[in-house]
Amino acid sequence: MTSLRVALCQMRVHPGEPARNAGAMLRRIDEQRGKADLLVFPELCVPGYFVGDGWERPAFLRECELWNERLVAATAQAGAPAIVFGTVAVEWGTRGEDGRPRKYNAWVVARDGKALEHPGLRRAYGVKTLLPHYREFEDGRHFYDARELARDEGRSWEDFIEPVALDVPGGSLRLGVLLCEDAWEDDYVQKPVAALAAKRPDLVVNLSASPFTRGKNDKRNRVFAAKARLLGCPLAYVNAAGIQNNGKTLYTFDGRSTVYDREGVVVADAPAYEDTVEVVEIARTVDGGPWTVENEEKPGRKNVPVVSTVHRPPSTAMIPEVYEALAYGAQQFLASTGLDKVVIGASGGIDSAVSAALFASFLPPENLLLVNMPSRHNSDTTRNLAKQLADNLGCLYAEVPIEDSLAVTRAQLHELNAVSGSGSHSVTLKLEGLADENAQARDRGARVLAGIAQSFGAVFVCNANKAELTVGYGTLYGDIAGFLAPLGDLWKHEVYAVGHYLNDSVFGPRVGHSVIPQGIFDIVPSAELGAHHAVDEGKGDPLVYPYHDRLFFAFVQRWNRATPEEILEWYAAGNLAVEVKLPQDLDLKKLFPSATDFIADLERWWNLYNGIGVAKRVQAPPVLAVSSRAFGFDHRESLGPAVYTERYRTLKKRLLS
Amino acid sequence: MTSLRVALCQMRVHPGEPARNAGAMLRRIDEQRGKADLLVFPELCVPGYFVGDGWERPAFLRECELWNERLVAATAQAGAPAIVFGTVAVEWGTRGEDGRPRKYNAWVVARDGKALEHPGLRRAYGVKTLLPHYREFEDGRHFYDARELARDEGRSWEDFIEPVALDVPGGSLRLGVLLCEDAWEDDYVQKPVAALAAKRPDLVVNLSASPFTRGKNDKRNRVFAAKARLLGCPLAYVNAAGIQNNGKTLYTFDGRSTVYDREGVVVADAPAYEDTVEVVEIARTVDGGPWTVENEEKPGRKNVPVVSTVHRPPSTAMIPEVYEALAYGAQQFLASTGLDKVVIGASGGIDSAVSAALFASFLPPENLLLVNMPSRHNSDTTRNLAKQLADNLGCLYAEVPIEDSLAVTRAQLHELNAVSGSGSHSVTLKLEGLADENAQARDRGARVLAGIAQSFGAVFVCNANKAELTVGYGTLYGDIAGFLAPLGDLWKHEVYAVGHYLNDSVFGPRVGHSVIPQGIFDIVPSAELGAHHAVDEGKGDPLVYPYHDRLFFAFVQRWNRATPEEILEWYAAGNLAVEVKLPQDLDLKKLFPSATDFIADLERWWNLYNGIGVAKRVQAPPVLAVSSRAFGFDHRESLGPAVYTERYRTLKKRLLS
């Protein structure tokens, strides 16, 4: 019997820091000397993945090359395991299509101080075949792929997919290596897994840098289990941990590295987000026979094959993993700023309460400061709820009323005269209505919270949710401001669900009681910027969240992205509730008594989503992504008018006549 | 003799508005009935180019298809010309690599009410071969290209590059069509122009959607003249006009459509930015002989071949075209907001003065309001300069002092106590130093300017220049705020140059005098936020612009993007001044007496560029691009630490020892 101890090195990858990443890998290699036979590291674990246009800095590329060499050299140490890792490979003498030195998203297998030559590619590395160009991914912006290379060289791309012969204790093993997207082949004409399967590997590793989004882990288990069956050998998926961002959007990388046996059974899995090693033993009992992986059941994991049924959990079922991503992402992103204190404007509403409880779940109470900033429009109800929240969390609290400051602003800007030098032009300005409301929001954000954060040595938080961000319901430099919008990828009903989860499953077991007062769940959502927002009279936001959450989801997140044309067609056909999955208790007829009402509402929000909403998002804080379409880098958009198609206009005319 | 009147329809393209674009095209077709024989429209002129992820909306694609069909049908009218236009072609039944319906960046030739079949592709359209994936371009995110299609179908990509036989008065013409990047083939392995040349076209048209950047027009003339010679036939380049944006970055499309004869001589060119038609006549005197284009000299254009010499004008030589782009872009972007009034915070410094003069160059004076917002730190010098500027421009002016408001803020936030409910934690905050300075900036931006803009029915402008934006020298929600940063792609020395141009070449001829007072050019640049910024004592910004402009250029804009490693190597080798093109009168030794000083400065700004600078840019207003690397969509970056390579650290240690 031949056997091999394979260590899945799920590691926290720090984008743009090759020395730090490779340093951690070198320590891992040293630690595993004499223990494991093969260490498997994630995709691009030396350079990191989301490094913007850092790939255009030759010094960065040279630094990566330096550490690649040191990693390879480290396998020469006595008892050192073989390694496989993802990194950037540079061909300085050839060009990519951007005219810069050609770069590959590559993998290296090294043993005994040498990088093994890829038999098909005839290079000391292999390269990724499928480069994703969608959502937050843009591999093709910087990397050349195996298919392009094959085309240029007049060869077949399948030639570049070839197992590497790896000497192992008592024999040799055909190791197949795939990089992330190579296994997500279903939408591509070229199928790397199928190509690799045809070359009969003994073991396949997939090195990934795959961000968390809600439900993705379930989907990945279904896809990879099927691929393991196709390959007919064990498949080890090794994913990065940590956080990475594209400026506008922050992603968590949840690791969750997993080993599938050739039946698609999960036989080992690493915990989410941890920097950890999971060792499995694979063995061949018969010379020339298949390699199999030890299959030991663990508490909490039943080793049965994952099957490709379509599994759609109800909308709140994945809240635990959403909370986990929010808490990990917010904590790590805060740490990346170099600060460890947080200021939150606490209005007494649900968004700021969930935001506060989220940060309180990992911060010492003296590092969290809630600030309530009442004006004449704020009710005692919400002020008391904000105070009660802070008391429950045990954190710092201050009340900073804004009426005095607003009085100065009104005195200066209301009835302000502006005159040209010759006196031929003049104007008298009035600060009233919406302008006065927005002045309140900016006074809170840009004056009070930004000032307090700076003097506290802290960051402050943007509490906006996804429904508000969709239509720009919020004030730029006011409540749309802060270092991060941790709830910016949650629809309003999801904010409530996370709030309940924080009460029941995070703080409940920890402190024995809820922290978010029930009153915060019960009051009507309101900005409290004027008399028309009086919460005690049940007045609040113009958004009817149970409806608008789903309408906006259809605009933003639906696979075939909906426009007013589809919405109106569904409305006319009577199947809107089914198409956009409205809550069963929502009475559409009551909400919109006539088609005129329905259309007016539809156009109001479509105009805002495509108009001022875009302008606000351009200047909004980074959003912490938990869905498969977060605002920012994964939701590319241009400032421009809201457009209605001819089919929409025809249908509208018919409905209104 | 056979002849053909070809009309270059340089049109303003409105992204995302197929009905509007196609409507204009239909009017053009109608207008040219009986006049021109062939109308040539730009690339993607039906859908527009920068539409974000609008390509993922099926209703948008169907709307484009509807208008494509109507355009083709319009050629059936009596006397209607043939047309060639760029649009999106959708194959609903096949998939792109994002799993969505496959889309092509395509061209259509239509005549007599029918789209001509592409002989190689066997479709009623041709498709782009080279998809740019760099800078602000991301064609591959949504489009499939001819090379991918050829690979999937097991054919050669050259098969898909084939002239179309077009019936013309008295014969037939082999019309070659290329889309934009197809002619910028030099960095690609596949060469569409060469492939087309081999198939002997009679006339080639290049349909483009090519944004203006400084110097690009000269480069394009050199490239296209060479391509015309390679093709051996007339080459008509038809580019879009208008503005398009990617949210964070605004681009002007300058048109400048041009006809080259087969010697590479420019024989016709359309004016920049205009929605216009340029008609040329091409003719064949001998049956089977070459088609030539009429070559009539016009005032201001000498018809000599453009040759491919490397032409590097000095840094200020292109200021007229930069000003033209700024004025066009700012004017059109303002119009796109639906507002026609502008508020500018006028500090008495150069940035706000250039910004004000720029908007004054196209706005009626009563639509422009300058606001000076002095605190105790502002000198009479700058206050008077701001007033004098407004007087010179004849626009509205108001002074809104900020001391009263700051007094409220200081009273509230300085010595503010925050306490936890149990009293076990408490803190007393102090608003002082930098926190007090930033409070002033935010008071001006978020309180005064945002409030005034809203009550005036106006937008307000972010006056930040590129040097400030590089290192985040500015306050978020303060001076880094506004609807647009029109100067955000200009280095400080370029801001001065545009200022002089506005005085001497824009306002001088128009009003007979300078508008920006000389004093504004003469004073030291200063934020005037504290005693250490006293302009009358010559104190101001920590940036030494003549040096830092060039250092930051090397970080941001240099082709091989520099890092401290290269900078320090050049410094050590004594050739920094040459490498980063320092002004000749700059005394580096005086600026940095020792290597310690040099390195401290280098690391200070590198840390800011990669640190807080990124965080501020994420929330900064859109930048109007004029360079080939504007901040935003063309300068992708991630929030993260500033990193120093091992080679840098080694060299630093050597220099400091």
HADDOCK unambig.tbl for C-alpha pairs under 7 A between the chains (distance, minus, plus):
assign (segid A and resid 17 and name CA) (segid B and resid 643 and name CA) 6.66 0.50 0.50
assign (segid A and resid 50 and name CA) (segid B and resid 638 and name CA) 6.86 0.50 0.50
assign (segid A and resid 51 and name CA) (segid B and resid 637 and name CA) 6.29 0.50 0.50
assign (segid A and resid 51 and name CA) (segid B and resid 638 and name CA) 5.76 0.50 0.50
assign (segid A and resid 52 and name CA) (segid B and resid 636 and name CA) 4.56 0.50 0.50
assign (segid A and resid 52 and name CA) (segid B and resid 637 and name CA) 3.86 0.50 0.50
assign (segid A and resid 52 and name CA) (segid B and resid 638 and name CA) 5.50 0.50 0.50
assign (segid A and resid 53 and name CA) (segid B and resid 635 and name CA) 6.71 0.50 0.50
assign (segid A and resid 53 and name CA) (segid B and resid 636 and name CA) 5.28 0.50 0.50
assign (segid A and resid 53 and name CA) (segid B and resid 637 and name CA) 5.96 0.50 0.50
assign (segid A and resid 56 and name CA) (segid B and resid 560 and name CA) 6.74 0.50 0.50
assign (segid A and resid 56 and name CA) (segid B and resid 561 and name CA) 6.23 0.50 0.50
assign (segid A and resid 57 and name CA) (segid B and resid 560 and name CA) 6.29 0.50 0.50
assign (segid A and resid 57 and name CA) (segid B and resid 561 and name CA) 4.94 0.50 0.50
assign (segid A and resid 57 and name CA) (segid B and resid 562 and name CA) 6.48 0.50 0.50
assign (segid A and resid 58 and name CA) (segid B and resid 560 and name CA) 6.62 0.50 0.50
assign (segid A and resid 59 and name CA) (segid B and resid 563 and name CA) 6.83 0.50 0.50
assign (segid A and resid 59 and name CA) (segid B and resid 565 and name CA) 6.86 0.50 0.50
assign (segid A and resid 63 and name CA) (segid B and resid 645 and name CA) 6.14 0.50 0.50
assign (segid A and resid 95 and name CA) (segid B and resid 187 and name CA) 6.97 0.50 0.50
assign (segid A and resid 97 and name CA) (segid B and resid 187 and name CA) 5.55 0.50 0.50
assign (segid A and resid 97 and name CA) (segid B and resid 188 and name CA) 5.39 0.50 0.50
assign (segid A and resid 98 and name CA) (segid B and resid 134 and name CA) 6.00 0.50 0.50
assign (segid A and resid 98 and name CA) (segid B and resid 187 and name CA) 6.73 0.50 0.50
assign (segid A and resid 99 and name CA) (segid B and resid 187 and name CA) 5.09 0.50 0.50
assign (segid A and resid 133 and name CA) (segid B and resid 140 and name CA) 6.74 0.50 0.50
assign (segid A and resid 133 and name CA) (segid B and resid 141 and name CA) 4.89 0.50 0.50
assign (segid A and resid 134 and name CA) (segid B and resid 98 and name CA) 6.01 0.50 0.50
assign (segid A and resid 134 and name CA) (segid B and resid 141 and name CA) 5.68 0.50 0.50
assign (segid A and resid 140 and name CA) (segid B and resid 133 and name CA) 6.74 0.50 0.50
assign (segid A and resid 141 and name CA) (segid B and resid 133 and name CA) 4.89 0.50 0.50
assign (segid A and resid 141 and name CA) (segid B and resid 134 and name CA) 5.66 0.50 0.50
assign (segid A and resid 152 and name CA) (segid B and resid 189 and name CA) 6.81 0.50 0.50
assign (segid A and resid 187 and name CA) (segid B and resid 95 and name CA) 6.98 0.50 0.50
assign (segid A and resid 187 and name CA) (segid B and resid 97 and name CA) 5.55 0.50 0.50
assign (segid A and resid 187 and name CA) (segid B and resid 98 and name CA) 6.72 0.50 0.50
assign (segid A and resid 187 and name CA) (segid B and resid 99 and name CA) 5.08 0.50 0.50
assign (segid A and resid 188 and name CA) (segid B and resid 97 and name CA) 5.38 0.50 0.50
assign (segid A and resid 189 and name CA) (segid B and resid 152 and name CA) 6.83 0.50 0.50
assign (segid A and resid 245 and name CA) (segid B and resid 638 and name CA) 5.61 0.50 0.50
assign (segid A and resid 245 and name CA) (segid B and resid 639 and name CA) 6.59 0.50 0.50
assign (segid A and resid 246 and name CA) (segid B and resid 637 and name CA) 6.26 0.50 0.50
assign (segid A and resid 246 and name CA) (segid B and resid 638 and name CA) 4.78 0.50 0.50
assign (segid A and resid 247 and name CA) (segid B and resid 618 and name CA) 5.96 0.50 0.50
assign (segid A and resid 247 and name CA) (segid B and resid 637 and name CA) 6.09 0.50 0.50
assign (segid A and resid 247 and name CA) (segid B and resid 638 and name CA) 4.58 0.50 0.50
assign (segid A and resid 247 and name CA) (segid B and resid 639 and name CA) 5.55 0.50 0.50
assign (segid A and resid 248 and name CA) (segid B and resid 618 and name CA) 6.03 0.50 0.50
assign (segid A and resid 336 and name CA) (segid B and resid 640 and name CA) 6.99 0.50 0.50
assign (segid A and resid 366 and name CA) (segid B and resid 425 and name CA) 5.90 0.50 0.50
assign (segid A and resid 391 and name CA) (segid B and resid 420 and name CA) 6.75 0.50 0.50
assign (segid A and resid 391 and name CA) (segid B and resid 421 and name CA) 4.76 0.50 0.50
assign (segid A and resid 394 and name CA) (segid B and resid 420 and name CA) 5.81 0.50 0.50
assign (segid A and resid 394 and name CA) (segid B and resid 421 and name CA) 6.19 0.50 0.50
assign (segid A and resid 395 and name CA) (segid B and resid 420 and name CA) 5.14 0.50 0.50
assign (segid A and resid 396 and name CA) (segid B and resid 418 and name CA) 5.63 0.50 0.50
assign (segid A and resid 396 and name CA) (segid B and resid 419 and name CA) 4.84 0.50 0.50
assign (segid A and resid 396 and name CA) (segid B and resid 420 and name CA) 4.17 0.50 0.50
assign (segid A and resid 396 and name CA) (segid B and resid 425 and name CA) 6.63 0.50 0.50
assign (segid A and resid 396 and name CA) (segid B and resid 426 and name CA) 6.54 0.50 0.50
assign (segid A and resid 397 and name CA) (segid B and resid 418 and name CA) 5.15 0.50 0.50
assign (segid A and resid 397 and name CA) (segid B and resid 419 and name CA) 5.35 0.50 0.50
assign (segid A and resid 397 and name CA) (segid B and resid 420 and name CA) 5.65 0.50 0.50
assign (segid A and resid 398 and name CA) (segid B and resid 417 and name CA) 6.88 0.50 0.50
assign (segid A and resid 398 and name CA) (segid B and resid 418 and name CA) 4.77 0.50 0.50
assign (segid A and resid 398 and name CA) (segid B and resid 419 and name CA) 6.77 0.50 0.50
assign (segid A and resid 405 and name CA) (segid B and resid 405 and name CA) 6.29 0.50 0.50
assign (segid A and resid 405 and name CA) (segid B and resid 408 and name CA) 6.04 0.50 0.50
assign (segid A and resid 408 and name CA) (segid B and resid 404 and name CA) 7.00 0.50 0.50
assign (segid A and resid 408 and name CA) (segid B and resid 405 and name CA) 6.03 0.50 0.50
assign (segid A and resid 413 and name CA) (segid B and resid 452 and name CA) 6.70 0.50 0.50
assign (segid A and resid 417 and name CA) (segid B and resid 398 and name CA) 6.87 0.50 0.50
assign (segid A and resid 418 and name CA) (segid B and resid 396 and name CA) 5.63 0.50 0.50
assign (segid A and resid 418 and name CA) (segid B and resid 397 and name CA) 5.13 0.50 0.50
assign (segid A and resid 418 and name CA) (segid B and resid 398 and name CA) 4.76 0.50 0.50
assign (segid A and resid 419 and name CA) (segid B and resid 396 and name CA) 4.85 0.50 0.50
assign (segid A and resid 419 and name CA) (segid B and resid 397 and name CA) 5.34 0.50 0.50
assign (segid A and resid 419 and name CA) (segid B and resid 398 and name CA) 6.77 0.50 0.50
assign (segid A and resid 420 and name CA) (segid B and resid 391 and name CA) 6.73 0.50 0.50
assign (segid A and resid 420 and name CA) (segid B and resid 394 and name CA) 5.81 0.50 0.50
assign (segid A and resid 420 and name CA) (segid B and resid 395 and name CA) 5.14 0.50 0.50
assign (segid A and resid 420 and name CA) (segid B and resid 396 and name CA) 4.18 0.50 0.50
assign (segid A and resid 420 and name CA) (segid B and resid 397 and name CA) 5.66 0.50 0.50
assign (segid A and resid 421 and name CA) (segid B and resid 391 and name CA) 4.75 0.50 0.50
assign (segid A and resid 421 and name CA) (segid B and resid 394 and name CA) 6.21 0.50 0.50
assign (segid A and resid 425 and name CA) (segid B and resid 366 and name CA) 5.90 0.50 0.50
assign (segid A and resid 425 and name CA) (segid B and resid 396 and name CA) 6.63 0.50 0.50
assign (segid A and resid 426 and name CA) (segid B and resid 396 and name CA) 6.54 0.50 0.50
assign (segid A and resid 429 and name CA) (segid B and resid 455 and name CA) 5.83 0.50 0.50
assign (segid A and resid 429 and name CA) (segid B and resid 456 and name CA) 6.08 0.50 0.50
assign (segid A and resid 430 and name CA) (segid B and resid 455 and name CA) 5.66 0.50 0.50
assign (segid A and resid 431 and name CA) (segid B and resid 455 and name CA) 5.45 0.50 0.50
assign (segid A and resid 435 and name CA) (segid B and resid 451 and name CA) 6.52 0.50 0.50
assign (segid A and resid 435 and name CA) (segid B and resid 454 and name CA) 5.83 0.50 0.50
assign (segid A and resid 435 and name CA) (segid B and resid 455 and name CA) 6.32 0.50 0.50
assign (segid A and resid 439 and name CA) (segid B and resid 447 and name CA) 6.67 0.50 0.50
assign (segid A and resid 439 and name CA) (segid B and resid 451 and name CA) 6.38 0.50 0.50
assign (segid A and resid 442 and name CA) (segid B and resid 446 and name CA) 6.17 0.50 0.50
assign (segid A and resid 442 and name CA) (segid B and resid 447 and name CA) 6.76 0.50 0.50
assign (segid A and resid 443 and name CA) (segid B and resid 447 and name CA) 6.84 0.50 0.50
assign (segid A and resid 446 and name CA) (segid B and resid 442 and name CA) 6.18 0.50 0.50
assign (segid A and resid 446 and name CA) (segid B and resid 446 and name CA) 6.41 0.50 0.50
assign (segid A and resid 446 and name CA) (segid B and resid 477 and name CA) 6.18 0.50 0.50
assign (segid A and resid 447 and name CA) (segid B and resid 439 and name CA) 6.67 0.50 0.50
assign (segid A and resid 447 and name CA) (segid B and resid 442 and name CA) 6.78 0.50 0.50
assign (segid A and resid 447 and name CA) (segid B and resid 443 and name CA) 6.84 0.50 0.50
assign (segid A and resid 451 and name CA) (segid B and resid 435 and name CA) 6.53 0.50 0.50
assign (segid A and resid 451 and name CA) (segid B and resid 439 and name CA) 6.39 0.50 0.50
assign (segid A and resid 452 and name CA) (segid B and resid 413 and name CA) 6.68 0.50 0.50
assign (segid A and resid 454 and name CA) (segid B and resid 435 and name CA) 5.80 0.50 0.50
assign (segid A and resid 455 and name CA) (segid B and resid 429 and name CA) 5.83 0.50 0.50
assign (segid A and resid 455 and name CA) (segid B and resid 430 and name CA) 5.67 0.50 0.50
assign (segid A and resid 455 and name CA) (segid B and resid 431 and name CA) 5.43 0.50 0.50
assign (segid A and resid 455 and name CA) (segid B and resid 435 and name CA) 6.31 0.50 0.50
assign (segid A and resid 456 and name CA) (segid B and resid 429 and name CA) 6.09 0.50 0.50
assign (segid A and resid 477 and name CA) (segid B and resid 446 and name CA) 6.17 0.50 0.50
assign (segid A and resid 477 and name CA) (segid B and resid 477 and name CA) 5.27 0.50 0.50
assign (segid A and resid 560 and name CA) (segid B and resid 56 and name CA) 6.75 0.50 0.50
assign (segid A and resid 560 and name CA) (segid B and resid 57 and name CA) 6.30 0.50 0.50
assign (segid A and resid 560 and name CA) (segid B and resid 58 and name CA) 6.62 0.50 0.50
assign (segid A and resid 561 and name CA) (segid B and resid 56 and name CA) 6.23 0.50 0.50
assign (segid A and resid 561 and name CA) (segid B and resid 57 and name CA) 4.94 0.50 0.50
assign (segid A and resid 562 and name CA) (segid B and resid 57 and name CA) 6.48 0.50 0.50
assign (segid A and resid 563 and name CA) (segid B and resid 59 and name CA) 6.83 0.50 0.50
assign (segid A and resid 565 and name CA) (segid B and resid 59 and name CA) 6.87 0.50 0.50
assign (segid A and resid 618 and name CA) (segid B and resid 247 and name CA) 5.97 0.50 0.50
assign (segid A and resid 618 and name CA) (segid B and resid 248 and name CA) 6.04 0.50 0.50
assign (segid A and resid 618 and name CA) (segid B and resid 619 and name CA) 6.83 0.50 0.50
assign (segid A and resid 619 and name CA) (segid B and resid 618 and name CA) 6.82 0.50 0.50
assign (segid A and resid 619 and name CA) (segid B and resid 619 and name CA) 4.09 0.50 0.50
assign (segid A and resid 619 and name CA) (segid B and resid 620 and name CA) 5.55 0.50 0.50
assign (segid A and resid 619 and name CA) (segid B and resid 621 and name CA) 5.97 0.50 0.50
assign (segid A and resid 620 and name CA) (segid B and resid 619 and name CA) 5.55 0.50 0.50
assign (segid A and resid 621 and name CA) (segid B and resid 619 and name CA) 5.96 0.50 0.50
assign (segid A and resid 635 and name CA) (segid B and resid 53 and name CA) 6.72 0.50 0.50
assign (segid A and resid 636 and name CA) (segid B and resid 52 and name CA) 4.58 0.50 0.50
assign (segid A and resid 636 and name CA) (segid B and resid 53 and name CA) 5.28 0.50 0.50
assign (segid A and resid 637 and name CA) (segid B and resid 51 and name CA) 6.31 0.50 0.50
assign (segid A and resid 637 and name CA) (segid B and resid 52 and name CA) 3.88 0.50 0.50
assign (segid A and resid 637 and name CA) (segid B and resid 53 and name CA) 5.96 0.50 0.50
assign (segid A and resid 637 and name CA) (segid B and resid 246 and name CA) 6.25 0.50 0.50
assign (segid A and resid 637 and name CA) (segid B and resid 247 and name CA) 6.11 0.50 0.50
assign (segid A and resid 638 and name CA) (segid B and resid 50 and name CA) 6.87 0.50 0.50
assign (segid A and resid 638 and name CA) (segid B and resid 51 and name CA) 5.78 0.50 0.50
assign (segid A and resid 638 and name CA) (segid B and resid 52 and name CA) 5.51 0.50 0.50
assign (segid A and resid 638 and name CA) (segid B and resid 245 and name CA) 5.61 0.50 0.50
assign (segid A and resid 638 and name CA) (segid B and resid 246 and name CA) 4.77 0.50 0.50
assign (segid A and resid 638 and name CA) (segid B and resid 247 and name CA) 4.59 0.50 0.50
assign (segid A and resid 639 and name CA) (segid B and resid 245 and name CA) 6.60 0.50 0.50
assign (segid A and resid 639 and name CA) (segid B and resid 247 and name CA) 5.56 0.50 0.50
assign (segid A and resid 640 and name CA) (segid B and resid 336 and name CA) 6.99 0.50 0.50
assign (segid A and resid 643 and name CA) (segid B and resid 17 and name CA) 6.66 0.50 0.50
assign (segid A and resid 645 and name CA) (segid B and resid 63 and name CA) 6.15 0.50 0.50
